């Protein structure tokens, strides 16, 4: 049953007399404490926070003086006490509440400065199970929620980045805090505890291998407010989850303006794709446009890998995202800047490369310090009306699959390399996906079509266009390997690929008409390999 409100109006201005400070992150603590003390606000604190304030030469009262009870159980229990929560939750203008406070010696606490044990950081750093559990804060969230609920009288601040706003509010309101400010801080506080609990619940689900927990919470912290979303009439923000996976969220940006919503989406797609190619196997480059690859290349040299990727679709590559699986060198940087590129992302970059790129003010360079592991577990999510679709990350890798040759002709060693290469790329192409590859590079990509045969034809047309650009007389798809992200429902898609010049094909299999498709491959004398795993990407 809902609890009825006493309908006591909140005062517009509250002049705080007392503040409780209990923080794990000491950033800006002493400056804030000094500003509060300058307004005559009594400081109450706990453990290490109290020691830090006292060391700065400020008067501070230990919370045990308020509760009449010492910290116990290694600090696990120190603020879970009526002396604290009564001071945070009391309705100041309620006569009954005031009487209870006077009878029990409970003091008003008008400001709560609280941030939490670093659970997310410990988790991201790979802390063991006991250490991670020990960094689950209990008293902090309880105090934050209490103070936020009672924002009619109490101001709660959970983020050091808001300390200056609190100081300025006190200055502008002559030592008081407005109701509007208290409401905004309360809203931020509940966002913080929600994100904290989400991190804990998802960690537990992962530890216990619970794939679909009864309640799933996803949360992040605001990194950037975007100028707009996918389109100028849409608002957007970039939130980071704290996951340590190398990528756009963890990268260092060396130059250029703020990344846009579309930049971030495309850069993530590019780096996830290039992460499929181990640096030990050689350099790789992926060029992305609108979240789809327009070219992927591998070679002995990073610059050659870029040139091979670019050759697949040089028209679409203009204004695209370029991802590398190895540190960017000067020679490759000189090649990339020959056409307009929005973003380059790589594990690292040489000083010479940085110098070359610095001349291109609109080019953004991101370095990540590593590559995303294609086999690592994780979650992906998208919204639908009234719900969320959450699934595990597609961590299927071609090298881990048992391939089945189903045609009379067996693929050659070179064809098998290109088949595996093409299937790696097809995993990152929007469905329906068809990828033609030859000599460790894509030569035609068909993405996002409603019909697989259309994808095959579009990829072949792009290959013909690229050949004309290069001054070649025959399509690049002649003698190529072709990959399909899902099975061929009919033989027509395969026949289109054969018509384009493909001599080998890789696909998951599993169609009711597999026999018909295999028969068409045998009739054409091409080799076909089944993976048993599809890679739909919608």
N, C-alpha and C positions, 0 to 999 in steps of 0.2 A: 504494500500500500504506500502511496506517495506521502511524503512528509509535508505538512502544510507550512506555508510561510507565515511569519509574524507580521509581514508587510510593514516593517520599519524602514523608512527611506534611508538610503546611504547618504552620508554627508559628502558634499562636493569636495571639500578640502579636509584633509587629516594632517595635523601637525604631529609627526612621530616623536615619541619620547624614548623609545627603546628599540634596538635592532639586534637580531640574532644572526651571527655569521658562522657558517659551518661549511667549509669548502674543501674539496679535494684539489682543485686547480687553484693555485694561489696567485694566478696572473691578476695584476691590478688590485690585489687585496689591500695593501697598505695605503695606497692612494685613496681608495674608497673609504677605508676605516677612518683616515684622517679627515676626509670631507664630512663624514657623518658626525664625528666628534666635534668638529668646528660648529656644527649646528646644535650642539648641546645634546646630542642623542647618545644615550648610554649604550655601550657595546657589551654584548653577551656572546660568548663563543665557546668552542669545544676543542679539546686536545691540541693538535698541531696548528689549527687555525688561531686559537688563543695564544699559543706560543709565538707565532709569527707576528701577531698584532702587538703583543707585549714587547717583542724584540725591537719593534719600530718606535718604542717609547710612548705608546698610547695606553691609556687606562682601559682595562678589559676585565669583565667579570666572568668567571668560569660558570658554565651552565649548571654545575653541581651545586652552586650557591643558590640557584633558582629552584632546583628540584629537591635539594636536601638529600641527594642520593649520589654516590660516586659512580663514575663509569665502571662497568663491570663486563666480564666475559670478553676481555681483550678489546673493549670499545664497542662490542656489538650492541650493547644496551647503554645509552647515555641520554638520548633525547625523547625516548618513548615514555613520557611521563605527563601527568595532568598539568604540572607546573609549566611545561612547554606548550602542550597542545591546548590547554585552557587559555593560555595567553594568546595563542594564534586564532582560536576559534570563537572566542567570546564576542557576542553582539554587544558592543559598548553602550548602546542606548536602550538596552533591555534591562529593566530593574532587577528581574530575577537573576540574570547572568551576572550583573554587577554584585548582587548580594552574595552569590556563590563564590565569586572571586575574592571578595573581602573576607569571607569566612575561612577560606582556604589559603589565603596569602598568595594568590595567583596574580602576577603582574601582566599588564598589557605588553604584548610584543607586536610592534607596529610595522616593522620591516623584517623580512626573512631573506637573507642572502645565502643561497644554498646551491651548490652543485655537487654532483654525485660521484661515487666511486667510479673509476674509469673502466667499467665493464667492457664497453665496446673496444677500447684500446687494448685491453688484455686479451680479449677474444681475437682481435685482428692479429696480434703478435703471436698467436698460437699457444697461449697459456694452457697449462694442463688443467684437468678437471677440477681438482681441489682449489687451485689458485683462481680459476674463473668463478667458481661458486662463491669464494670469499669476497670477490669484488662485486657481488650483488648487493647493492645498497638497500637498506630497509628504512632506517630512520629518516634519511634524506627525502625519499619520495613521499613518506607520510607527512613530513613537515611541509613540503612543497604543496601537496594537495590540500592540506588544512589551510595554509595561508591563502592559496588561490581561491578556495571556496569562500573564504571570508574577505574577499577583495573589497567589500563595502568599507572595510576599515584597515586592512593589512595590504602592504605592498610586498610582492615576492619577486625576486630577481634570481634567475638560474644561470644566466650566461654572462661571463665577464665582459662581453662586447656591449652589454647594456648598462654597465656601471656608469659610464660617462653620461648617458641619458638620465639616470637617476640623480646624479650630481647636479646636472643642469636643471632638472625639474625642481629640486629643492631650492636652487638659487632663484629661479624665476617666480616661484610661488612663496617666497619669503619663509623658507623652511618647512613648507607644507607639501603634500602630494595630492594631486587631483584625482577625482574618481575615474576620469577617462584614462589617466596614466595607469592607475591600479588595475583597471579592466584589461588593458593591453598587456600588462605584465602577467596577469593571471592566465590569459589566453596562451601566451608563450610558455608559461609554466606547465600547463596541461599538455601542450605539444611535446615538451621535453620528457615528461614522465611517460607519455604514450610511446614515444620512440624508444625510451629505455626499456620499457616492458616488452615491446615488440622484439628488440634485440635479444632479450633474455629468452622469450618464448621460442623464437626461431632457433636459438642456439640449442635449447633443450631438444627441440624436434630433430635437429641434426644429430645430436649426440645419441639419441634413442632410435634413430632411423625411422621416425614417424613421418611418412611421406605426405599424408593429408591430415594434419591435426584438426581437431574439431573447430578451433578458432585460429585463423591465420591473420597476423598483423604484419604489415609492411610499413616501414618508416625510414625517413632520411632527414638529414640536416641541410638547410638551405645553404648552398655554396654561392650561387649567383642568381640574381633576378635577370631574366632574359629581356632583351628589348621587345621581343614578341615570340610567339610560338612558331608553328609551321607556317603560319600566315600572319600578316601584320595586324589583323583584327583579333588575334588570339594572344592572351597573356600566358606567360610561362616562367617557371623557375627550375633551376638545376639543383637537385638534392643528392647528397652523397650518403651512402649507407655505412661507410667504414670498412667495407670489404677490401681486403688487401690485394685483390686481383689487379695486376698491372693493366693500365688502360687509361682512357681519357679522364676518369675521375681521380686517378692518383698521379697523373702526369704533371711535369713541370712545363709551363708555357714560357718560352724564351722570348717571344716577340709577337707583335701584332695586336689587333684589337680583340675584344672579348669574343669568344666563340658564340655562335648563334645556336638556337635549338637544333636546327638542321645540321649544322656543323658537328655538334656533339653526337647526334644520332648516326651520321655518316662515318665519323671518325671511329666510333665504337665498332661499327660494322667492318670497317677496313682493318682495324687492328685484331679483331677476333678472327678474321679470315687469315691474315698473315701469320697469326699464332699457330695455325695448323701446320706450318712448315718449320721444322726444327732447324736452328742455325747450324747444327752439326752436319746437316745434309746439304748445306750451302745457302747462299743468299736468296731471298725471295722478296718480291714486291707485289703489292695489290693496289690498284687504282679504283676508287669507289665513286659512284655518282648516284645520288638519291637512294642510298642504302643498298645498291646493287653493284657488283664488280663490273667494270667495263674493260678490265684487263688484269691478268695475273701472270707473272713470269718468274722463272727460276733460272739461275746461271751460276757460273763459277765466280763471277764478279757482280757486285751490287749494281753497278751502272748498267751492265748488260741485262740484269734482271728487270731493271726499270724500263729499258728500251724495249724489251720483249713484251712487257705489260702494256706499254704505250701503243705498240704496233697493233694490238688487237682492235682498238677503237679510239684512234687519236682524236676524233671529233668530240666524242662524249667525255674524254679525259679533261678537256678544257674546263677549268673551274672546279676540278674534282679534289678528292682527298687521296693522298699517297701514303701508304704504310709500308714500312720495311721491317724485316725480322732481324736485322743486324745494324750496328751503329752506322750512321750516315757519314760518308766521307766526302772530301772536297770535290772529287771528280763527279760523283753522283749528284751532289748538290748543284753543280754547274749545269748538269743535264736537266734537272727538274725545273730550274728557274727559267728555262727557255720558253715555257708556256705558263699561262696563268694557273696557279694552284692555290686552293683555299687553305689547306692544312697539310702538313707533313707530320707523321707520327712514327717514332722509331725508339728502340731501346736507349740509344745514346746518339751523340753527334760530336764530331771532332771540332776543335776550335776553328780550324780552317773552314769547315762547313758552316759553322755559326756565322763567321765573318761574311761568307758569300751570301747567305740567306738574309743577313741584316739589311742588305740593300733593297730588299723587297718588303716594304713597310706593311703591306696588306696580307703578307703570308704569315700564317701562324705555324710555329714549330713546337711540337710537344715531344718530350723525352720521358720515358717511363721507367727506365732501370731494369726492365725485364719484359718477358712476353707472357700473355695469358696462357695458362695450361689448358689445352683443349679437352683433356680428360678430367678436369676438376669438377666436382659437384657444385651446384648452385641452383638458383631459382630465376625464372623469368616470369613476368606478370604483364597482363594487359587488362584494361577495364572494359566492361560491357555494361549495358543499362542495368543498374541494380546489383552489380556484382563484380567480382574479380576472377579472372582465369589465371591460375598459378600452376606452373609446371616445373619439372626439373630441367636444367640446361641440357641441350643436346650435346652429350659428350662422346658420341660415337665417333671413332677414328678408324679410317680405312685399314690402317696397319693392324688393327686388332680383330679384324673380321676374317672369317673363313670364306674365301672366295671359291665360287663353283663355276667351272667352265662347262657350258651346256651345248656348245656347238661342235661340229665336226672339226673345224679349224681352231687350233690353239693359238692364242695371241703370242706374238714374238716378245722377247724381253723388252724391247723398246716400246712396243704397244702397251705392255702391261704397266710400264712406268707411267706412260701418258694416261692410261685409264685410271690409275690411282690418283694421279694429279688432278684429272678432270673431276673425279668424284669428290675430292677434297673441296674443290671450288664450288661444285654444285650444292654442297651442304650450305653454302652461304649466299645462294642466289634465290630470290623469291620464286615461289612455285607458281605455275609449272616451270621447272628449270631444265634447260638443255645447255650443255657446255661442250664445245669442241676444243680439243687440245692437241698440240703437236710439239715435240722436242722441248717439253717442259714449259710450255706457255699456252695460254688460251688463244684461240684463233677465231672464236665466235661464241657469243653468249646470248641466249634467249631467256628472258626473265618475265615472270609475273603474268603470263598469258592464261586465259581460260581454257585453252586447248593446248595439249602437249605438241601436237603437230604444228601449231602456229609458232610455238617457241623454237622448234627445230628449224622452221623456215626463216624466222627472223634472225636467228643466230647465223644461218648460212648466208643470208643477205648481207649482214654486217661483215662477215668474212670476205664476201666479194667486194664490198666497198673498201675494206682495208687493203685488199690486194691491189685494187685500182690506185689507191693513194700511194702505194709502194711501187707502182709501175709494173706489177706482175701480170702475166697473161692468164694465170689459172688461179682458182680460189684457194685460199689458205687451208680450207677444210679438206682438200684432196690428200688422202693418206692419213687423215687425223683419227684420233680416238674420240668417242663421244660418250658423255655421261648424262644420265637422266636421274633426277632426284627421287623419282618414284617409278613404279612399273609402267610399261607401255600398255594401255588398256586395249589397244588395237595395233596392228602392224603398220598403220599409216605413218605414225611418228617415226618409227624405225626406217621405213622406206624413204622418208624425206631426208633422214640423216645419210642413208646410203647414197641417195641421189646427189647429196652435197659432196660426197667423196670419202665419207668415213669408212675405215676398214676394220674397226673394232668398236665394241660398245660395252658399257658397264651400266647396270641398272639393278634395282633391288629384286625384281621378280615378284611373283605372288599374284599375278593377274589370272583370271579364269581363262584367258587366251594366251598364256605363256607358250603353249605348244605352237600356236599359230605364229607368234612373234619369233620363236626359235627357228621354226621352219623357214620363215622369210629370211632370217640371217644365214641359214645354211644355203638357201637358194642363191643368195648373193655372194656366198663364199667369204663372209666376214666372221670374225671371232666375237663371241658374246660371253660376258662374265656376269654372274649374279652375286650380289652382296648379302642379300637377306635383310638389309636395313635400309629404310627410306629416310629422307631428310627434308620433309615438308618444312617450308618457312613462309608463313603467311604475313 
